[in-house]
Amino acid sequence: MKRRLLLLTLPGWMALAAAARAAAPAAPGGTGYKVTAEQLQQAVAQRFPRRYEMGSLLNLNVQAPRVRLLPEQNRLGTEMMVDAAGPALARPSTGSFDVDFALRYEASDQTLRAHQIRLNALRLDDMAPGPAALLQAYAPTLASQAFKEVVLHRLKPQDLMLTDGLGLEPGSITVTAKGLTIALVPKKML
């Protein structure tokens, strides 16, 4: 009985899978898995504050960034407050740095991660020229380290259960004015 039921419903499931594959968006702005700006902000905030030591000269504490959506560039941007202290400084200093980055999907753990990180600006308050130059020199590396492999969102297994059963997987990531849309595309055959 179960076998007959399976054989009767199998063509329906195959048709549904074929329709889903055909409907998978090939262009930005299509349908797919959605991640809101609020979800992104919450995920990023969980991974901060972070502390970085630049040898024994300088310590930086990086606070949780504010996430900006940059749909025209298909990237995300962030501005992070930085507290700097250490023997290289006459007194502690504060400032901020601004970065933007693209996103990639990591199938091994079903996460969205930052990559192609660009430093746009580093601003420091009341820092002497020598330490400021040192920090400016290290700033691109610091920005890369602050966001290298930062998980911005983790898809839950139940989020992908239906798409997996239909032979689909996450594909391109599009930044929109409201968040992210992750296209669902046919799985690659091994």
Secondary structure, 3 states (H helix, E strand, C coil): CHHHHHHHHHHHHHHHHHHHHHHCCCCCCCCCEEEEHHHHHHHHHCCCCEEEEECCCEEEEECCCEEEEECCCCEEEEEEEEEEECCCCCCCEEEEEEEEEEEEEECCCCEEEEEEEEEEEEEECCCCHHHHHHHHHHHHHHHHHHHCCCEEEECCHHHHHHHHHCCEEEEEEEECCCEEEEEEEECCCC
